[in-house]
Amino acid sequence: MILASQEIKEWTEKGIWGEKTLIDYFKEQAAKHPDKVCLVDPPNKKDLVGLEQERLTYD
């Protein structure tokens, strides 16, 4: 959520503060690198829940 303030308005006009959100940046990187690993289970997952560790990509 972007809150209205004079500072944000000034920063936006100067090009310092953009219109993109964190989700926008996430989606861009996921589209650019769909085969990159984005989530990794903890190494002790098997000890914790009895399941093997997994690695997930953006795709």
PyMOL Python script that loads the backbone (N, CA, C, O; Angstrom):
from pymol import cmd

cmd.read_pdbstr("""\
ATOM      1  N   MET A   1       0.852  -1.173   0.000  1.00  0.00           N
ATOM      2  CA  MET A   1       0.000   0.000   0.000  1.00  0.00           C
ATOM      3  C   MET A   1       0.894   1.231   0.000  1.00  0.00           C
ATOM      4  O   MET A   1       1.833   1.331   0.790  1.00  0.00           O
ATOM      5  N   ILE A   2       0.597   2.148  -0.878  1.00  0.00           N
ATOM      6  CA  ILE A   2       1.355   3.391  -0.942  1.00  0.00           C
ATOM      7  C   ILE A   2       0.524   4.472  -0.258  1.00  0.00           C
ATOM      8  O   ILE A   2      -0.612   4.747  -0.645  1.00  0.00           O
ATOM      9  N   LEU A   3       1.110   5.068   0.751  1.00  0.00           N
ATOM     10  CA  LEU A   3       0.434   6.129   1.482  1.00  0.00           C
ATOM     11  C   LEU A   3       0.751   7.474   0.844  1.00  0.00           C
ATOM     12  O   LEU A   3       1.875   7.711   0.401  1.00  0.00           O
ATOM     13  N   ALA A   4      -0.234   8.340   0.803  1.00  0.00           N
ATOM     14  CA  ALA A   4      -0.040   9.671   0.224  1.00  0.00           C
ATOM     15  C   ALA A   4       0.747  10.542   1.198  1.00  0.00           C
ATOM     16  O   ALA A   4       0.365  10.679   2.360  1.00  0.00           O
ATOM     17  N   SER A   5       1.814  11.113   0.737  1.00  0.00           N
ATOM     18  CA  SER A   5       2.569  12.073   1.529  1.00  0.00           C
ATOM     19  C   SER A   5       3.336  12.973   0.571  1.00  0.00           C
ATOM     20  O   SER A   5       3.581  12.606  -0.578  1.00  0.00           O
ATOM     21  N   GLN A   6       3.700  14.114   1.035  1.00  0.00           N
ATOM     22  CA  GLN A   6       4.445  15.054   0.206  1.00  0.00           C
ATOM     23  C   GLN A   6       5.800  14.475  -0.191  1.00  0.00           C
ATOM     24  O   GLN A   6       6.242  14.648  -1.327  1.00  0.00           O
ATOM     25  N   GLU A   7       6.464  13.784   0.750  1.00  0.00           N
ATOM     26  CA  GLU A   7       7.769  13.200   0.436  1.00  0.00           C
ATOM     27  C   GLU A   7       7.666  12.164  -0.679  1.00  0.00           C
ATOM     28  O   GLU A   7       8.482  12.160  -1.601  1.00  0.00           O
ATOM     29  N   ILE A   8       6.669  11.288  -0.600  1.00  0.00           N
ATOM     30  CA  ILE A   8       6.502  10.266  -1.640  1.00  0.00           C
ATOM     31  C   ILE A   8       6.222  10.933  -2.976  1.00  0.00           C
ATOM     32  O   ILE A   8       6.756  10.512  -4.002  1.00  0.00           O
ATOM     33  N   LYS A   9       5.396  11.962  -2.976  1.00  0.00           N
ATOM     34  CA  LYS A   9       5.085  12.687  -4.213  1.00  0.00           C
ATOM     35  C   LYS A   9       6.363  13.271  -4.811  1.00  0.00           C
ATOM     36  O   LYS A   9       6.602  13.155  -6.013  1.00  0.00           O
ATOM     37  N   GLU A  10       7.180  13.897  -3.969  1.00  0.00           N
ATOM     38  CA  GLU A  10       8.437  14.491  -4.446  1.00  0.00           C
ATOM     39  C   GLU A  10       9.372  13.417  -4.986  1.00  0.00           C
ATOM     40  O   GLU A  10       9.965  13.586  -6.052  1.00  0.00           O
ATOM     41  N   TRP A  11       9.508  12.303  -4.250  1.00  0.00           N
ATOM     42  CA  TRP A  11      10.402  11.229  -4.684  1.00  0.00           C
ATOM     43  C   TRP A  11       9.920  10.614  -5.986  1.00  0.00           C
ATOM     44  O   TRP A  11      10.732  10.264  -6.842  1.00  0.00           O
ATOM     45  N   THR A  12       8.600  10.476  -6.147  1.00  0.00           N
ATOM     46  CA  THR A  12       8.047   9.918  -7.377  1.00  0.00           C
ATOM     47  C   THR A  12       8.322  10.847  -8.549  1.00  0.00           C
ATOM     48  O   THR A  12       8.709  10.390  -9.624  1.00  0.00           O
ATOM     49  N   GLU A  13       8.126  12.139  -8.355  1.00  0.00           N
ATOM     50  CA  GLU A  13       8.373  13.107  -9.423  1.00  0.00           C
ATOM     51  C   GLU A  13       9.842  13.129  -9.837  1.00  0.00           C
ATOM     52  O   GLU A  13      10.151  13.368 -11.005  1.00  0.00           O
ATOM     53  N   LYS A  14      10.754  12.882  -8.891  1.00  0.00           N
ATOM     54  CA  LYS A  14      12.185  12.856  -9.187  1.00  0.00           C
ATOM     55  C   LYS A  14      12.634  11.521  -9.775  1.00  0.00           C
ATOM     56  O   LYS A  14      13.776  11.386 -10.214  1.00  0.00           O
ATOM     57  N   GLY A  15      11.734  10.532  -9.786  1.00  0.00           N
ATOM     58  CA  GLY A  15      12.077   9.225 -10.319  1.00  0.00           C
ATOM     59  C   GLY A  15      12.728   8.295  -9.315  1.00  0.00           C
ATOM     60  O   GLY A  15      13.167   7.204  -9.679  1.00  0.00           O
ATOM     61  N   ILE A  16      12.800   8.709  -8.054  1.00  0.00           N
ATOM     62  CA  ILE A  16      13.409   7.885  -7.008  1.00  0.00           C
ATOM     63  C   ILE A  16      12.435   6.814  -6.542  1.00  0.00           C
ATOM     64  O   ILE A  16      12.836   5.674  -6.308  1.00  0.00           O
ATOM     65  N   TRP A  17      11.181   7.160  -6.407  1.00  0.00           N
ATOM     66  CA  TRP A  17      10.134   6.253  -5.950  1.00  0.00           C
ATOM     67  C   TRP A  17       9.308   5.879  -7.169  1.00  0.00           C
ATOM     68  O   TRP A  17       8.754   6.752  -7.837  1.00  0.00           O
ATOM     69  N   GLY A  18       9.222   4.587  -7.464  1.00  0.00           N
ATOM     70  CA  GLY A  18       8.492   4.137  -8.645  1.00  0.00           C
ATOM     71  C   GLY A  18       7.073   3.693  -8.311  1.00  0.00           C
ATOM     72  O   GLY A  18       6.604   3.818  -7.179  1.00  0.00           O
ATOM     73  N   GLU A  19       6.418   3.179  -9.323  1.00  0.00           N
ATOM     74  CA  GLU A  19       5.038   2.711  -9.187  1.00  0.00           C
ATOM     75  C   GLU A  19       4.960   1.203  -8.966  1.00  0.00           C
ATOM     76  O   GLU A  19       3.892   0.678  -8.654  1.00  0.00           O
ATOM     77  N   LYS A  20       6.088   0.500  -9.125  1.00  0.00           N
ATOM     78  CA  LYS A  20       6.082  -0.953  -8.991  1.00  0.00           C
ATOM     79  C   LYS A  20       6.008  -1.367  -7.526  1.00  0.00           C
ATOM     80  O   LYS A  20       6.511  -0.685  -6.633  1.00  0.00           O
ATOM     81  N   THR A  21       5.360  -2.510  -7.315  1.00  0.00           N
ATOM     82  CA  THR A  21       5.275  -3.087  -5.974  1.00  0.00           C
ATOM     83  C   THR A  21       6.277  -4.226  -5.853  1.00  0.00           C
ATOM     84  O   THR A  21       6.894  -4.622  -6.842  1.00  0.00           O
ATOM     85  N   LEU A  22       6.438  -4.741  -4.673  1.00  0.00           N
ATOM     86  CA  LEU A  22       7.311  -5.884  -4.448  1.00  0.00           C
ATOM     87  C   LEU A  22       6.844  -7.076  -5.285  1.00  0.00           C
ATOM     88  O   LEU A  22       7.665  -7.807  -5.839  1.00  0.00           O
ATOM     89  N   ILE A  23       5.533  -7.271  -5.378  1.00  0.00           N
ATOM     90  CA  ILE A  23       4.984  -8.358  -6.183  1.00  0.00           C
ATOM     91  C   ILE A  23       5.336  -8.182  -7.658  1.00  0.00           C
ATOM     92  O   ILE A  23       5.632  -9.158  -8.348  1.00  0.00           O
ATOM     93  N   ASP A  24       5.305  -6.936  -8.145  1.00  0.00           N
ATOM     94  CA  ASP A  24       5.691  -6.674  -9.535  1.00  0.00           C
ATOM     95  C   ASP A  24       7.128  -7.128  -9.794  1.00  0.00           C
ATOM     96  O   ASP A  24       7.400  -7.786 -10.798  1.00  0.00           O
ATOM     97  N   TYR A  25       8.043  -6.779  -8.893  1.00  0.00           N
ATOM     98  CA  TYR A  25       9.440  -7.181  -9.044  1.00  0.00           C
ATOM     99  C   TYR A  25       9.588  -8.699  -8.972  1.00  0.00           C
ATOM    100  O   TYR A  25      10.358  -9.289  -9.730  1.00  0.00           O
ATOM    101  N   PHE A  26       8.847  -9.329  -8.058  1.00  0.00           N
ATOM    102  CA  PHE A  26       8.888 -10.783  -7.925  1.00  0.00           C
ATOM    103  C   PHE A  26       8.444 -11.454  -9.224  1.00  0.00           C
ATOM    104  O   PHE A  26       9.104 -12.371  -9.713  1.00  0.00           O
ATOM    105  N   LYS A  27       7.329 -10.995  -9.776  1.00  0.00           N
ATOM    106  CA  LYS A  27       6.807 -11.582 -11.018  1.00  0.00           C
ATOM    107  C   LYS A  27       7.780 -11.402 -12.181  1.00  0.00           C
ATOM    108  O   LYS A  27       7.930 -12.306 -13.004  1.00  0.00           O
ATOM    109  N   GLU A  28       8.441 -10.252 -12.259  1.00  0.00           N
ATOM    110  CA  GLU A  28       9.421 -10.011 -13.317  1.00  0.00           C
ATOM    111  C   GLU A  28      10.567 -11.008 -13.227  1.00  0.00           C
ATOM    112  O   GLU A  28      10.963 -11.599 -14.232  1.00  0.00           O
ATOM    113  N   GLN A  29      11.098 -11.193 -12.026  1.00  0.00           N
ATOM    114  CA  GLN A  29      12.223 -12.105 -11.853  1.00  0.00           C
ATOM    115  C   GLN A  29      11.809 -13.547 -12.110  1.00  0.00           C
ATOM    116  O   GLN A  29      12.580 -14.319 -12.679  1.00  0.00           O
ATOM    117  N   ALA A  30      10.607 -13.917 -11.699  1.00  0.00           N
ATOM    118  CA  ALA A  30      10.112 -15.273 -11.948  1.00  0.00           C
ATOM    119  C   ALA A  30       9.979 -15.518 -13.446  1.00  0.00           C
ATOM    120  O   ALA A  30      10.287 -16.611 -13.923  1.00  0.00           O
ATOM    121  N   ALA A  31       9.523 -14.510 -14.194  1.00  0.00           N
ATOM    122  CA  ALA A  31       9.383 -14.656 -15.645  1.00  0.00           C
ATOM    123  C   ALA A  31      10.751 -14.730 -16.334  1.00  0.00           C
ATOM    124  O   ALA A  31      10.915 -15.463 -17.309  1.00  0.00           O
ATOM    125  N   LYS A  32      11.724 -13.978 -15.832  1.00  0.00           N
ATOM    126  CA  LYS A  32      13.063 -13.974 -16.428  1.00  0.00           C
ATOM    127  C   LYS A  32      13.831 -15.261 -16.135  1.00  0.00           C
ATOM    128  O   LYS A  32      14.619 -15.717 -16.963  1.00  0.00           O
ATOM    129  N   HIS A  33      13.602 -15.844 -14.960  1.00  0.00           N
ATOM    130  CA  HIS A  33      14.396 -16.990 -14.502  1.00  0.00           C
ATOM    131  C   HIS A  33      13.501 -18.112 -13.975  1.00  0.00           C
ATOM    132  O   HIS A  33      13.601 -18.471 -12.801  1.00  0.00           O
ATOM    133  N   PRO A  34      12.630 -18.674 -14.816  1.00  0.00           N
ATOM    134  CA  PRO A  34      11.675 -19.678 -14.316  1.00  0.00           C
ATOM    135  C   PRO A  34      12.326 -20.949 -13.774  1.00  0.00           C
ATOM    136  O   PRO A  34      11.721 -21.652 -12.965  1.00  0.00           O
ATOM    137  N   ASP A  35      13.546 -21.252 -14.208  1.00  0.00           N
ATOM    138  CA  ASP A  35      14.202 -22.481 -13.757  1.00  0.00           C
ATOM    139  C   ASP A  35      15.072 -22.291 -12.509  1.00  0.00           C
ATOM    140  O   ASP A  35      15.635 -23.260 -12.001  1.00  0.00           O
ATOM    141  N   LYS A  36      15.186 -21.082 -12.022  1.00  0.00           N
ATOM    142  CA  LYS A  36      15.983 -20.822 -10.824  1.00  0.00           C
ATOM    143  C   LYS A  36      15.245 -21.315  -9.579  1.00  0.00           C
ATOM    144  O   LYS A  36      14.016 -21.295  -9.528  1.00  0.00           O
ATOM    145  N   VAL A  37      15.996 -21.749  -8.594  1.00  0.00           N
ATOM    146  CA  VAL A  37      15.412 -22.212  -7.334  1.00  0.00           C
ATOM    147  C   VAL A  37      14.871 -21.012  -6.570  1.00  0.00           C
ATOM    148  O   VAL A  37      15.553 -19.998  -6.420  1.00  0.00           O
ATOM    149  N   CYS A  38      13.630 -21.139  -6.088  1.00  0.00           N
ATOM    150  CA  CYS A  38      13.044 -20.034  -5.333  1.00  0.00           C
ATOM    151  C   CYS A  38      12.732 -20.408  -3.886  1.00  0.00           C
ATOM    152  O   CYS A  38      12.667 -19.527  -3.029  1.00  0.00           O
ATOM    153  N   LEU A  39      12.541 -21.676  -3.601  1.00  0.00           N
ATOM    154  CA  LEU A  39      12.274 -22.129  -2.238  1.00  0.00           C
ATOM    155  C   LEU A  39      13.023 -23.426  -1.966  1.00  0.00           C
ATOM    156  O   LEU A  39      13.079 -24.320  -2.809  1.00  0.00           O
ATOM    157  N   VAL A  40      13.596 -23.506  -0.774  1.00  0.00           N
ATOM    158  CA  VAL A  40      14.304 -24.715  -0.364  1.00  0.00           C
ATOM    159  C   VAL A  40      13.851 -25.076   1.036  1.00  0.00           C
ATOM    160  O   VAL A  40      13.828 -24.233   1.933  1.00  0.00           O
ATOM    161  N   ASP A  41      13.492 -26.337   1.211  1.00  0.00           N
ATOM    162  CA  ASP A  41      13.127 -26.804   2.545  1.00  0.00           C
ATOM    163  C   ASP A  41      14.349 -26.797   3.449  1.00  0.00           C
ATOM    164  O   ASP A  41      15.480 -26.816   2.962  1.00  0.00           O
ATOM    165  N   PRO A  42      14.136 -26.769   4.752  1.00  0.00           N
ATOM    166  CA  PRO A  42      15.279 -26.833   5.659  1.00  0.00           C
ATOM    167  C   PRO A  42      15.974 -28.189   5.543  1.00  0.00           C
ATOM    168  O   PRO A  42      15.330 -29.189   5.225  1.00  0.00           O
ATOM    169  N   PRO A  43      17.279 -28.229   5.798  1.00  0.00           N
ATOM    170  CA  PRO A  43      18.020 -29.483   5.655  1.00  0.00           C
ATOM    171  C   PRO A  43      17.523 -30.581   6.592  1.00  0.00           C
ATOM    172  O   PRO A  43      17.707 -31.764   6.308  1.00  0.00           O
ATOM    173  N   ASN A  44      16.903 -30.205   7.695  1.00  0.00           N
ATOM    174  CA  ASN A  44      16.424 -31.195   8.662  1.00  0.00           C
ATOM    175  C   ASN A  44      14.928 -31.502   8.493  1.00  0.00           C
ATOM    176  O   ASN A  44      14.280 -31.937   9.446  1.00  0.00           O
ATOM    177  N   LYS A  45      14.384 -31.286   7.316  1.00  0.00           N
ATOM    178  CA  LYS A  45      12.956 -31.525   7.084  1.00  0.00           C
ATOM    179  C   LYS A  45      12.569 -32.970   7.405  1.00  0.00           C
ATOM    180  O   LYS A  45      11.525 -33.222   8.007  1.00  0.00           O
ATOM    181  N   LYS A  46      13.419 -33.912   6.997  1.00  0.00           N
ATOM    182  CA  LYS A  46      13.094 -35.320   7.247  1.00  0.00           C
ATOM    183  C   LYS A  46      12.989 -35.598   8.747  1.00  0.00           C
ATOM    184  O   LYS A  46      12.099 -36.329   9.183  1.00  0.00           O
ATOM    185  N   ASP A  47      13.883 -35.024   9.526  1.00  0.00           N
ATOM    186  CA  ASP A  47      13.828 -35.193  10.983  1.00  0.00           C
ATOM    187  C   ASP A  47      12.579 -34.542  11.579  1.00  0.00           C
ATOM    188  O   ASP A  47      12.006 -35.043  12.546  1.00  0.00           O
ATOM    189  N   LEU A  48      12.172 -33.429  10.993  1.00  0.00           N
ATOM    190  CA  LEU A  48      11.024 -32.684  11.531  1.00  0.00           C
ATOM    191  C   LEU A  48       9.682 -33.308  11.175  1.00  0.00           C
ATOM    192  O   LEU A  48       8.822 -33.479  12.039  1.00  0.00           O
ATOM    193  N   VAL A  49       9.504 -33.650   9.888  1.00  0.00           N
ATOM    194  CA  VAL A  49       8.185 -34.110   9.445  1.00  0.00           C
ATOM    195  C   VAL A  49       8.214 -35.443   8.699  1.00  0.00           C
ATOM    196  O   VAL A  49       7.171 -35.916   8.249  1.00  0.00           O
ATOM    197  N   GLY A  50       9.385 -36.054   8.561  1.00  0.00           N
ATOM    198  CA  GLY A  50       9.468 -37.353   7.917  1.00  0.00           C
ATOM    199  C   GLY A  50       9.444 -37.321   6.396  1.00  0.00           C
ATOM    200  O   GLY A  50       9.318 -38.373   5.769  1.00  0.00           O
ATOM    201  N   LEU A  51       9.558 -36.168   5.796  1.00  0.00           N
ATOM    202  CA  LEU A  51       9.546 -36.038   4.341  1.00  0.00           C
ATOM    203  C   LEU A  51      10.903 -35.553   3.846  1.00  0.00           C
ATOM    204  O   LEU A  51      11.638 -34.876   4.566  1.00  0.00           O
ATOM    205  N   GLU A  52      11.226 -35.915   2.596  1.00  0.00           N
ATOM    206  CA  GLU A  52      12.499 -35.492   2.003  1.00  0.00           C
ATOM    207  C   GLU A  52      12.495 -33.990   1.719  1.00  0.00           C
ATOM    208  O   GLU A  52      11.448 -33.383   1.493  1.00  0.00           O
ATOM    209  N   GLN A  53      13.675 -33.421   1.736  1.00  0.00           N
ATOM    210  CA  GLN A  53      13.847 -32.008   1.420  1.00  0.00           C
ATOM    211  C   GLN A  53      13.506 -31.782  -0.053  1.00  0.00           C
ATOM    212  O   GLN A  53      13.828 -32.610  -0.906  1.00  0.00           O
ATOM    213  N   GLU A  54      12.853 -30.656  -0.346  1.00  0.00           N
ATOM    214  CA  GLU A  54      12.490 -30.297  -1.723  1.00  0.00           C
ATOM    215  C   GLU A  54      13.053 -28.927  -2.076  1.00  0.00           C
ATOM    216  O   GLU A  54      13.295 -28.085  -1.210  1.00  0.00           O
ATOM    217  N   ARG A  55      13.253 -28.733  -3.375  1.00  0.00           N
ATOM    218  CA  ARG A  55      13.643 -27.439  -3.931  1.00  0.00           C
ATOM    219  C   ARG A  55      12.629 -27.105  -5.008  1.00  0.00           C
ATOM    220  O   ARG A  55      12.362 -27.929  -5.883  1.00  0.00           O
ATOM    221  N   LEU A  56      12.062 -25.912  -4.959  1.00  0.00           N
ATOM    222  CA  LEU A  56      11.046 -25.501  -5.923  1.00  0.00           C
ATOM    223  C   LEU A  56      11.576 -24.379  -6.797  1.00  0.00           C
ATOM    224  O   LEU A  56      12.301 -23.500  -6.331  1.00  0.00           O
ATOM    225  N   THR A  57      11.202 -24.421  -8.082  1.00  0.00           N
ATOM    226  CA  THR A  57      11.547 -23.339  -8.992  1.00  0.00           C
ATOM    227  C   THR A  57      10.324 -22.462  -9.213  1.00  0.00           C
ATOM    228  O   THR A  57       9.236 -22.772  -8.728  1.00  0.00           O
ATOM    229  N   TYR A  58      10.505 -21.367  -9.947  1.00  0.00           N
ATOM    230  CA  TYR A  58       9.398 -20.472 -10.243  1.00  0.00           C
ATOM    231  C   TYR A  58       8.411 -21.084 -11.220  1.00  0.00           C
ATOM    232  O   TYR A  58       7.243 -20.696 -11.258  1.00  0.00           O
ATOM    233  N   ASP A  59       8.878 -22.039 -12.010  1.00  0.00           N
ATOM    234  CA  ASP A  59       8.036 -22.631 -13.052  1.00  0.00           C
ATOM    235  C   ASP A  59       7.055 -23.630 -12.490  1.00  0.00           C
ATOM    236  O   ASP A  59       6.274 -24.216 -13.239  1.00  0.00           O
TER     237      ASP A  59
END
""", "prot")
cmd.dss("prot")
cmd.show_as("cartoon", "prot")
cmd.util.cbc("prot")
cmd.orient("prot")
